Amino acid sequence: MITREPEYFPPPANWFGLLGRRTLLTCRHVGRALIMVGEAFLMLRFVGSKRNRHEVLFQLFVTGIKSLGVITVVALFTGMILALQTGLELRRFGQEVNIGTAVTVSLTREMGPFMTAMIIAASVGSAIAAQLGTMTVSEEIAALELMSINPVRYLVMPRLFALLIMLPILTVYTNIIGVVGGGIVGQTQLGVSLRAYFDNALMYAANKDLYVGLFKAVIFGVIITAVACHQGFSTRDGAVGVGQATRRTVVISFLTMLVMGYMVTRVFYE
C-alpha cells in the first residue's frame, strides 16, 4: 500500500543538524521508492491478467510508439555529431575511415542507452509523475485503496513493465539510427564510403558493448519508474506540488542515470 505519513523532523539547530535531516529524508525517500519497485516486480506475474491488460498495452504504446519521433531525430543527429567531431580529429592522422568503429562503440556502450533514457525520462517519466501527482492531490489514490485496489499493481506495475520492455528496444533503435546518421556524415563530409564505414563498424564492435548497453537500458528503466512513481505518490500542495514533483523527477532521474551509467561501465570495463 502507498503510505503518506507527514514528513516531520524537529527543526535543526545548526548546519550539522540540517545536513542530518536532509540525509534522513533522502534515505527515507530512497527506501520507499525501492520498496515500491520491489512490490511492483512481484506484481509482474499479473501483467497478463484481464484487469491489467489494457493498461499495460496503453503504457507500451505511450512509452514506445509515441516516443519514436523524437528518438529518431535525436538518434540521427547524435550519430552525425559523433561522426563529424570524431572524423575531424581522425583526419589529422589520416584515420577518418575508423569513424565507424568510434560511432558504433560510443553509441552501443554509452550514448545509445543514455540518450534514449534521457528522452524517456523527460517525456514519459515527467508525464507519469504529473499524472500520479494529480491523482494523489485529488485523493484518487486514497479512493483506490478504499476500493481494495492496490495502487502499485494498478498504476506502477504496468509502467514498470512498459519501461523494462520498451527501453531496451528503443535503445537498439537509437543505435541503428545513430550508426546510419554517422555513415551519412562519413560519406558526404569526410569522404568515407559506406562500405568502409560499416565494415569498420561491424569489425571492431563487440557483442559485449551491445549487452552492456542493453543492461544499462534496463537499469535506467527501473530508475525512471521508481523516481517518477515515488514523486507522484509523494505529491502535496495541489497544482504547485504537481509541478515540483515533475521537475524533481526529471532532475533526479538524470543525475541517478549518470551515476549508475558510470558505475556499470566501471564494473564491466575496469
C-alpha positions, 0 to 999 in steps of 0.5 A: 500500500502507498503510505503518506505519513507527514514528513516531520523532523524537529527543526535543526539547530545548526548546519550539522543538524540540517545536513542530518535531516536532509540525509534522513529524508533522502534515505527515507525517500530512497527506501520507499521508492525501492520498496515500491519497485520491489512490490511492483516486480512481484506484481509482474506475474499479473501483467497478463491478467484481464484487469491489467491488460489494457493498461499495460498495452496503453503504457507500451504504446505511450512509452514506445510508439509515441516516443519514436519521433523524437528518438529518431531525430535525436538518434540521427543527429547524435550519430552525425555529431559523433561522426563529424567531431570524431572524423575531424580529429581522425583526419589529422592522422589520416584515420577518418575511415575508423569513424565507424568503429568510434560511432558504433562503440560510443553509441552501443556502450554509452550514448545509445542507452543514455540518450534514449533514457534521457528522452524517456525520462523527460517525456514519459517519466515527467508525464507519469509523475504529473499524472500520479501527482494529480491523482494523489492531490485529488485523493484518487489514490486514497479512493483506490485503496478504499476500493481494495485496489492496490495502487502499485499493481494498478498504476506502477506495475504496468509502467514498470513493465512498459519501461523494462520492455520498451527501453531496451528496444528503443535503445537498439533503435537509437543505435541503428539510427545513430550508426546510419546518421554517422555513415551519412556524415562519413560519406558526404563530409569526410569522404568515407564510403559506406562500405568502409564505414560499416565494415569498420563498424561491424569489425571492431564492435563487440557483442559485449558493448551491445549487452552492456548497453542493453543492461544499462537500458534496463537499469535506467528503466527501473530508475525512471519508474521508481523516481517518477512513481515515488514523486507522484505518490509523494505529491502535496500542495495541489497544482504547485506540488504537481509541478515540483514533483515533475521537475524533481523527477526529471532532475533526479532521474538524470543525475541517478542515470549518470551515476549508475551509467558510470558505475556499470561501465566501471564494473564491466570495463575496469 
